Amino acid sequence: MEASTNPPQPAPGRAAVIEISGLSTRFGDHVVHSGLDLEIRGGEIFALIGGSGSGKSTLLREMILLQQPDAGSIRVLGVDLHELSDQDALALRQRWGVMFQHGGLFGSLTVSENVGLPLREHTSLDAKLIDEIAAWKLSVSGLQPEVGAQFPSELSGGMMKRASLARALALDPELLFLDEPTAGLDPESAGEVDQLVRKLRDLFGLTIVMITHDLDLLWQLADRVAVLADGKVQGTGSMSELAQMDNPAVRKFFDGPRGRAAHDQSLVEPEAGARGTETFGSPPSKPK
């Protein structure tokens, strides 16, 4: 299967995949979110940014059912997360994938076993087919077949990110959460992850939500970006749109030397759709 050279762009009228309204979160006397509102549309690559303590990671944890807010509502894929039954929560979790910042792979399992674990836990597929699907997901994530037999401790940082991404894709999710997908990577490896994420969005029609501090990634990859500060969303839009805002919480991502350098680099990068394509093998056929 070959990825299209023209990734689908989210239309303003496209249905919301995540809807957050009036969200409030506290840790003791510390207010993390205070009446936060946010909407993420289907098919877009959406980034959350903000300074340390702005509540990005907390918001991600709340969206993936690892933490409960104190007030407000979160709807993901049309499902209200408030007071879900265990069975409904399990079914919903199988509709999204998560790539954690530090990989989150089990050290005692091979890479292939890590990728196949969600399939073993949540499907009745036989072991041979699970291994074939795991191998294909590793290929889609840009890893060579022999990597499947390795253990996480044997992987480089970039390979760990890709293996974690392959596991996040194991159950063919509709929604993909990425926590700092390029953190700790050298510039070349980070650039490869940038391109891979865009190709996966195109290939699978995913909605992708990511937390990142990588300004190059924001300029090159994100369709829209939300800036968090003081418990609320201070601005939402493309990087070009945010660059025109006067809000001090937004300006700090553009006025420093790193912000200016990332913007200048974005002007000389090739168009996202012209970066080339990558051909992947066909997925294994699942029994009906």
C-alpha positions in Angstrom: 0.0 0.0 0.0 1.4 3.4 -0.9 0.8 6.6 1.1 -0.8 9.4 -0.8 1.4 12.4 -1.6 -1.5 14.7 -0.5 -2.5 14.0 3.1 -6.1 14.9 3.9 -6.5 18.3 5.5 -9.1 18.7 8.2 -12.0 20.9 7.1 -13.4 23.4 9.5 -16.8 21.6 9.4 -15.4 18.1 10.1 -16.9 16.5 13.1 -15.1 16.8 16.4 -13.3 13.7 17.7 -12.5 15.2 21.1 -14.7 17.8 22.8 -13.6 19.3 26.2 -15.9 21.8 28.0 -15.4 23.6 31.3 -12.6 21.3 32.4 -11.2 22.0 35.9 -8.4 20.1 37.6 -6.8 20.7 41.0 -4.0 19.1 43.0 -4.6 20.4 46.4 -4.5 24.2 46.2 -2.8 24.1 42.8 -5.1 24.8 39.9 -4.0 23.0 36.8 -7.1 23.6 34.6 -9.8 26.2 35.2 -12.7 26.1 32.8 -10.7 24.8 29.9 -12.4 24.3 26.5 -11.0 22.5 23.5 -12.1 20.8 20.3 -10.1 18.5 18.1 -11.4 17.6 14.7 -11.3 14.4 12.8 -8.3 13.7 10.6 -6.1 16.5 11.9 -2.7 16.5 13.5 -3.3 18.5 16.7 -0.5 19.6 19.1 -0.7 20.7 22.7 2.0 23.1 23.9 2.7 25.2 27.0 5.3 25.8 29.6 6.2 23.5 32.4 3.2 23.0 34.7 0.7 24.3 32.2 -1.3 21.0 32.4 -0.5 19.4 29.0 0.4 16.0 30.4 -2.5 16.1 32.9 -4.9 16.9 30.0 -3.5 13.9 28.0 -3.9 11.6 31.0 -7.5 12.8 31.4 -8.2 12.2 27.7 -6.9 8.6 27.9 -8.8 7.7 31.1 -5.7 7.6 33.4 -7.0 10.5 35.5 -10.4 12.1 36.3 -10.9 15.9 36.2 -12.6 17.6 39.1 -15.3 19.2 36.9 -16.3 19.6 33.3 -16.8 17.1 30.5 -14.6 15.2 28.0 -16.1 13.4 25.0 -13.8 11.2 22.9 -15.0 9.5 19.7 -18.5 10.5 20.7 -18.3 8.9 24.2 -18.6 10.9 27.4 -15.8 9.8 29.7 -17.7 10.6 32.9 -18.6 7.5 34.8 -18.0 5.0 32.1 -18.4 1.3 33.1 -15.3 -0.8 33.1 -16.6 -2.7 30.0 -17.3 0.5 28.1 -14.0 2.0 29.1 -12.1 -1.0 27.8 -14.0 -0.9 24.5 -13.1 2.8 24.1 -9.5 2.3 24.9 -9.2 -0.2 22.1 -10.2 2.6 19.7 -7.1 4.7 20.4 -3.4 4.1 20.6 -0.8 5.8 22.8 2.9 6.3 22.3 4.4 7.2 25.6 7.4 9.6 25.9 9.8 6.9 27.1 8.4 4.1 25.0 6.6 2.1 27.8 7.7 -1.2 26.3 8.1 -4.2 28.5 11.8 -5.0 28.9 11.2 -8.8 29.3 9.4 -9.1 26.0 10.9 -8.8 22.5 9.9 -5.9 20.3 7.6 -8.2 18.3 6.0 -9.6 21.5 5.5 -6.0 22.7 3.7 -5.0 19.5 1.6 -8.1 19.5 0.6 -7.8 23.2 -2.6 -5.8 22.6 -3.7 -8.3 20.0 -3.1 -11.2 22.4 -5.0 -9.4 25.2 -8.0 -8.1 23.2 -8.5 -10.5 20.2 -8.9 -14.2 19.6 -6.4 -14.2 16.6 -4.0 -17.1 16.5 -0.4 -16.6 17.4 0.9 -16.9 13.8 -1.4 -14.2 12.6 -0.5 -12.0 15.5 3.2 -12.3 14.7 2.5 -11.4 11.1 0.5 -8.3 12.0 3.2 -7.3 14.5 5.8 -7.6 11.8 3.7 -5.5 9.4 3.2 -2.8 12.0 6.9 -2.7 12.6 7.5 -2.3 8.9 4.9 0.5 8.7 6.8 2.2 11.5 10.0 2.0 9.6 11.8 -0.8 11.3 13.5 -3.7 9.7 12.2 -7.3 10.3 15.1 -8.4 12.5 14.3 -5.7 15.0 11.3 -7.7 16.1 13.6 -10.3 17.7 15.4 -7.7 19.8 14.7 -6.5 23.3 13.9 -2.9 24.1 17.2 -2.5 25.9 19.0 -3.1 22.5 17.2 -0.3 20.7 18.4 3.2 20.0 16.2 6.1 21.0 14.8 6.5 17.5 14.1 2.8 17.2 12.4 2.8 20.6 10.1 5.5 19.4 9.2 3.6 16.3 8.6 0.4 18.2 6.3 2.2 20.7 4.5 3.7 17.7 4.1 0.2 16.2 2.5 -1.1 19.4 0.2 2.0 19.5 -1.0 1.0 16.0 -1.5 -2.7 16.9 -5.3 -2.5 17.2 -5.9 -0.3 14.1 -6.9 2.7 16.2 -9.0 5.7 15.0 -7.1 8.1 17.3 -3.4 8.3 18.2 -1.9 10.1 21.1 1.8 10.9 21.0 3.7 12.1 24.1 6.8 14.0 23.1 7.4 11.9 19.9 10.8 13.5 19.2 12.1 14.1 22.7 15.7 13.0 23.1 16.3 12.3 19.4 19.1 13.7 17.3 17.9 16.1 14.5 18.0 13.5 11.8 16.0 10.9 13.8 13.5 13.6 14.8 13.0 14.6 11.2 12.3 10.9 10.3 9.7 10.7 13.0 8.1 13.9 11.7 7.7 12.4 8.2 6.6 9.0 9.6 3.7 10.5 11.7 2.4 12.4 8.7 2.5 9.3 6.5 0.7 7.3 9.1 -2.0 9.9 9.3 -2.4 9.7 5.6 -2.2 5.9 5.4 -4.7 5.1 8.1 -6.8 8.3 8.2 -5.9 8.8 11.8 -6.6 11.8 14.1 -3.4 12.5 15.9 -3.0 14.4 19.2 0.5 15.1 20.4 2.3 16.9 23.2 5.6 18.4 22.1 8.2 21.0 22.8 9.8 20.5 19.4 9.2 23.8 17.5 10.4 22.3 14.2 7.8 19.6 14.5 5.1 22.1 15.2 5.9 24.1 12.1 6.3 21.1 9.8 3.7 18.7 11.0 0.8 20.2 13.1 -2.4 21.3 11.4 -3.5 23.1 14.5 -1.9 23.9 17.9 -3.4 24.8 21.2 -1.3 26.9 23.7 -2.0 26.1 27.4 -1.3 28.6 30.2 -3.0 29.8 33.4 -5.4 26.9 33.3 -6.9 27.6 29.9 -6.3 27.5 26.2 -4.7 30.8 25.3 -4.8 30.4 21.6 -5.6 27.8 18.9 -4.8 27.7 15.3 -2.1 26.9 12.8 1.4 28.0 13.7 1.1 30.8 11.1 -2.1 32.0 12.8 -0.6 31.8 16.3 2.4 33.8 15.1 0.1 36.7 14.5 -1.4 36.7 18.1 -0.4 39.2 20.7 -1.1 37.1 23.7 2.1 36.9 25.8 1.6 33.2 26.6 1.6 32.6 22.8 4.3 35.0 21.8 7.0 33.3 23.9 6.9 30.4 21.4 7.8 32.7 18.5 9.9 35.6 19.8 12.9 33.7 21.2 15.9 32.6 19.1 14.6 29.0 18.9 11.2 30.1 17.8 12.5 32.4 15.1 14.9 29.7 13.9 12.1 27.1 13.7 10.0 29.6 11.7 12.8 30.4 9.3 13.5 26.7 8.8 9.8 26.1 8.0 10.1 28.6 5.1 12.8 26.6 3.4 11.4 23.1 4.0 9.7 21.3 1.1 6.0 21.2 1.1 4.7 18.5 3.5 3.0 16.7 0.6 6.1 16.7 -1.5 8.4 14.9 0.8 8.1 11.6 -1.0 6.2 8.5 -0.4 7.0 5.2 1.3 5.6 1.9 0.2 4.6 -0.6 2.8 3.8 -4.3 2.5 0.2 -5.3 2.5 -1.3 -6.0 5.9 -1.9 -9.7 6.8 -5.5 -10.7 6.2 -7.5 -11.2 9.4 -10.1 -13.9 9.5 -13.7 -12.7 9.5 
